[in-house]
Amino acid sequence: MNGADLLCETLLANNIEMCFANPGTSEMHFVAALDRQPRMRCVLGLFEGVVTGAADGYARMADKPAATLLHLGPGLANGLANLHNARRAGSPIVNVVGDHATCHLVHDAPLTCDIDSLAWPMSHWVGRAETPDTVGERAQDAIRAARGTPGQIATMILHADAAWSQTSRGLPAPLPPATPARPDQTRIDAAAAALR
């Protein structure tokens, strides 16, 4: 199993079966993994703003995280406006943002940029999968973050070589369901008093 397959299987094991995507060449191995998995529904958006807007709408209606697949930093940047809306609405989203192979970063290709800095203003969690053996753990970290209360935006940066390389790791166990936090009784009492 390669890192891309491990990512797809980890999403599915945690009840994330919808991925809105506008991929590029760096993400082709993940696209192939999505295609190999009949339980995963992948919807192509012709613009990243459509992808992130659709993920926001799906998450609001389904009351569970949606996944996005975006091409490098510029693709993420194109989707930031709707990620802002999703963040404000408490919509749970797991963004998968492709990045160049780790060995290619030194060449400063035209689409190379600081993805982490772009992601943080609209994300509650940002992490990188730089090797195939870290893909499952980072995916679980992202899912755990997205399931926060209220729903949160998690952005996982997936290097191309982490996706195409074989992993020795097995599928991580599904995360336990998120437990809703108990409401603050003081705030409930204050709201009730204000309504009276």
Buried (B, 14 or more C-beta within 10 A) or exposed (E): BBBBBBBBBBBBBBBBBBBBBBBBEBBBBBBBBBEEBEEBEBBEBEEBBBBBBBBBBBBBEBEBBBBBBBBBBBBBBBBBBBBBBBBEEBBBBBBBBBBBBBEBEEEEEEBBBEBBEBBEEBBBBBBBBBBBBBBBBBBBBBBBBBBBEEBBBBBBBBBBBBBBBEBEBEEBEEBEEBEEEEEEEEEEEEEEEEEE
